[in-house]
Amino acid sequence: MIMGWRGLMGFEYGIVQAPLGPDISGPELVAAVANAGAIGFLRAPDWESPEYLRDLIRKTRSLTDKPFGVGIVLAFPHEQNLKVVLDEKVALLQLYWGDVSPELVEEAHQAGTRVVPQVGSVEGAKRAIDAGVDAIIVQGHEAGGHVIGQDSLTTLVPRVVDLVGDQEIPVIAAGGIVDGRGYVAALALGARGVCLGTRFLATEESHAHPLYKTKLIEYKDTEYTDIFGRARWPGAPQRVLKTPFFSDWRSLPPSENELGQPIIGRSTINGVEKEIRRLAGTVPNDTTTGDIESMAMYAGQGVGLIKEILPAGEVVRRLVQEAQQVVKDKFGEM
Ligand SMILES: Cc1cc2nc3c(=O)[nH]c(=O)nc-3n(C[C@H](O)[C@H](O)[C@H](O)COP(=O)(O)O)c2cc1C
């Protein structure tokens, strides 16, 4: 128990705030999470924007003196962004949707940056271990956002834990976890930490549009789909909130994508103004205008357990308190 409880990679708690793209986990959220003793991740832009990313890192540093990380989606252009992360000696680099090479890991280690990929399978974990990573986030099918995991956490986490064996590579569980019960369940499966996206999306500091946050409280169900962003990010299914818009469009023929759709709004994403077409895969952020209710709203299966928008630091505190209570109540007498 104690092993998994504290000190995940030197941080106070084994709680991780997932990078939330595009432009949803900014400096305010990441700093609030870091200041509460957990691990927060910025999300690099989907295009090369090294100076913008450098500003995000520096702004975060002006809000916290604790370490934090940056997430990069390898499916998008990222070489210059990656260089900035290493140049700024950011504590942690999270990687998703692409191959993590031993060379990349070595380069990061030379900069003093630890590498934490998110994988969705035993094979993905094997490749990450072979590349020399420092920790592995294991994503289950329950997860919100783009989902690489095809299995449930209940089976995938123990398999990866067994694969890691006695190597010093903490396994972090991601998908559907929103409270202390989920945290303890993940520890019981052998994880050393938990990574939460949807719970941190529904915080005061996240850049999600206020209406999106309201819908996270209002709607309880999600669906795994690929109707959003087929042109922007092909072959990348998502888990989304079952909004009325989604229910109307969920059977979109495979030949169609957002390119044939009308513009329904505008967003400033990482400093760049973008038109949002219907069925685009970009969730509404706090700059978005237009028909917000018809935009993609990613959420994990745990969304039905989220009752209120909280400050991010409070999310961290409650997770720890609830988890300690669960352990005391359920296992204290044993
Ligand atoms: C709105 C949203 C955006 C996300 N964006 C990213 C991203 O940019 N990079 C990434 O690695 N994961 C991203 N994820 C997935 C998370 O890393 C994580 O796997 C997931 O949130 C865990 O499931 P949960 O949402 O049920 O907690 C996103 C998730 C959500 C809900």
The ligand as a Tripos MOL2 file, in Angstrom:
@<TRIPOS>MOLECULE
LIG
   31    33     1     0     0
SMALL
NO_CHARGES

@<TRIPOS>ATOM
      1 C1        -10.9280   16.2830  -23.1760 C.3       1 LIG1
      2 C2         -9.8200   15.2570  -23.1910 C.ar      1 LIG1
      3 C3         -8.6720   15.5380  -23.9130 C.ar      1 LIG1
      4 C4         -7.6130   14.6180  -23.9130 C.ar      1 LIG1
      5 N1         -6.4930   14.9440  -24.5870 N.ar      1 LIG1
      6 C5         -5.4050   14.1280  -24.5000 C.ar      1 LIG1
      7 C6         -4.1650   14.5100  -25.0910 C.ar      1 LIG1
      8 O1         -4.0430   15.5530  -25.6860 O.2       1 LIG1
      9 N2         -3.1130   13.6700  -24.9460 N.ar      1 LIG1
     10 C7         -3.2140   12.4910  -24.2600 C.ar      1 LIG1
     11 O2         -2.2340   11.7810  -24.1070 O.2       1 LIG1
     12 N3         -4.3860   12.0960  -23.7230 N.ar      1 LIG1
     13 C8         -5.4740   12.8880  -23.8140 C.ar      1 LIG1
     14 N4         -6.6610   12.4950  -23.2390 N.ar      1 LIG1
     15 C9         -6.7480   11.1480  -22.6270 C.3       1 LIG1
     16 C10        -6.0890   11.0950  -21.2750 C.3       1 LIG1
     17 O3         -4.6820   11.0390  -21.4110 O.3       1 LIG1
     18 C11        -6.5100    9.8640  -20.4350 C.3       1 LIG1
     19 O4         -6.1770    8.6680  -21.0690 O.3       1 LIG1
     20 C12        -7.9900    9.8240  -20.1410 C.3       1 LIG1
     21 O5         -8.5000   11.0980  -19.8710 O.3       1 LIG1
     22 C13        -8.2550    8.9080  -18.9570 C.3       1 LIG1
     23 O6         -9.6100    8.6330  -18.8470 O.3       1 LIG1
     24 P1        -10.6370    9.5410  -18.0180 P.3       1 LIG1
     25 O7        -10.9330   10.7170  -18.8910 O.co2     1 LIG1
     26 O8        -11.8040    8.6520  -17.8460 O.co2     1 LIG1
     27 O9         -9.9750    9.9510  -16.7420 O.co2     1 LIG1
     28 C14        -7.7370   13.3860  -23.2200 C.ar      1 LIG1
     29 C15        -8.9130   13.1270  -22.5060 C.ar      1 LIG1
     30 C16        -9.9470   14.0370  -22.4750 C.ar      1 LIG1
     31 C17       -11.1740   13.7270  -21.6730 C.3       1 LIG1
@<TRIPOS>BOND
     1     1     2 1
     2     2     3 ar
     3     2    30 ar
     4     3     4 ar
     5     4     5 ar
     6     4    28 ar
     7     5     6 ar
     8     6     7 ar
     9     6    13 1
    10     7     8 2
    11     7     9 ar
    12     9    10 ar
    13    10    11 2
    14    10    12 ar
    15    12    13 ar
    16    13    14 ar
    17    14    15 1
    18    14    28 ar
    19    15    16 1
    20    16    17 1
    21    16    18 1
    22    18    19 1
    23    18    20 1
    24    20    21 1
    25    20    22 1
    26    22    23 1
    27    23    24 1
    28    24    25 2
    29    24    26 1
    30    24    27 1
    31    28    29 ar
    32    29    30 ar
    33    30    31 1
@<TRIPOS>SUBSTRUCTURE
     1 LIG1         1 GROUP 0 **** ****
